[in-house]
């Protein structure tokens, strides 16, 4: 389970909850701010002790939450 938090436009943490998927966390975030049209609401994810922004367009934005880069295989044939 990963910890997420909702932050209001003034920087106050208004809710914190653990989720098994980013999709569930995003749905919770949308429901949390549904009745508030004020800009500046955001969601963060706890990435190994560091809070990082969560971007619903590309998944986690924290470096530790990104998949590892693909490595090119080098052939040893000569």
N, C-alpha and C positions, 0 to 999 in steps of 0.2 A: 504494500500500500504506500502511496505517495501523498505527502501533505501539500495541500493547496490553501491559499488564502485570498479573500476578496478585500480590496482596498478602495476606499471612497476617494472622491476627487481632492479631498484635503489631506490625504495620506494616512487616514485612520483605518486600522484593520477592523473590519466589521464582522468577519466570519472566517473560521478555519475548519477544514475538514479533510479527511483522508479518502482517497479514491484509488481503485485498481486500474482505471483507465483515464486517459486524457479526455476522451469523449464524455464520460460521465461527469468529470470535473467541469468541463465547459458548459454542459447542460445545467449544472448546479449554479454556475456563475451567472448565466443568462437569467435563470429564475430568481436569483438573488437581487438583481438590479432591474428587473422587469418594470417595476412601477416608478422608476426614476430615470428621467430623460437627460439629466445633467451629464455633461461630458467629463471624462477623466477617470471613470471607474476602470479598475484593472485587476487582473488576477496574477498571482505569482505562484511559483512552484518551489518547494524546498528541494534543492539539488545538492545532496550530500552536505547539508548544513549551510549552504549558501542560498539565499532567496534570489530567484531570477524571474524575469518577466515570462509570461506564458502567452504565446501567440497562437490563436486558433487557426491561422492560415497555414502554418508550417509546423505545428506541433511545438514541442519544447524549444525554447531559445537558449537555454543554459548550455554551455559547452559540454558539461558532463552528461547531459541528457541526449546529446546528438549521437546517432549511430557512428561507429568507427569508420574512418575513411577506407575505401577499397584499396587494396594493394595490388599492384600489377605483378603478375607471375612472370618471372624471367626464366626463360628456357636455358638449360645448361647444355643443349645440343650445340655441337660445333661442326 
